[in-house]
Amino acid sequence: MFFAALAFGAFGGVAGALMGLVEIRDPDALAARLRCPGLWLSLAIQALLATAIVAAYQLSGFRLNVLLCLNVGAASPAILRGFMTQVPPLPPGRIG
């Protein structure tokens, strides 16, 4: 079940980007977008981040069902933005 949860979390992480591809109506523009390495790199990064968040939930004792794994995966960009806003900014100057 753990690996299935990770797979559903990864799919949830890339579902939004895949929906963006569905909205491209021009076949030539869609083909060009699908050939772009940046698309595949961003999808891989989104899947890895979503998988990491689902794994963190699972390993911390929360048991997520399939629907929650999809939801957490899809919400992973918002979750990470929330974490980043909690990091205090460093004042300008020399580090170290």
C-alpha positions, -999 to +999 in steps of 0.1 A: +000+000+000+029+024+007+042+023-029+007+026-043+002+057-021+034+072-035+023+065-071-011+081-066+006+111-049+030+115-079+000+113-103-018+140-082+013+161-084+014+162-122-024+161-128-026+199-129+001+202-155-015+175-175-048+194-174-030+224-188-019+203-218-055+193-224-064+229-228-040+234-258-063+233-288-038+238-316-022+204-325+011+220-336+014+239-304+006+207-284+032+188-304+058+215-298+050+215-260+053+177-258+087+178-274+100+204-250+124+189-224+114+216-199+079+201-197+092+166-189+117+180-164+090+201-146+067+171-145+094+149-130+102+175-104+065+179-095+061+142-092+091+138-070+080+166-047+045+153-044+058+118-037+081+132-010+052+149+007+030+118+006+059+097+019+064+122+048+027+119+057+028+081+055+061+078+075+049+102+102+020+079+110-008+093+089-025+067+068-037+083+036-062+065+014-060+067-024-081+098-027-061+117+000-029+107-018-042+123-050-053+153-031-020+158-012-001+153-044-022+179-062-018+203-033+019+198-030+028+232-047+006+250-021+020+230+007+056+238-003+048+275-007+033+274+028+066+260+041+086+285+023+067+315+037+076+302+072+114+305+065+125+339+078+143+361+052+180+366+057+191+402+059+215+413+031+251+410+038+278+384+042+269+348+051+292+330+074 
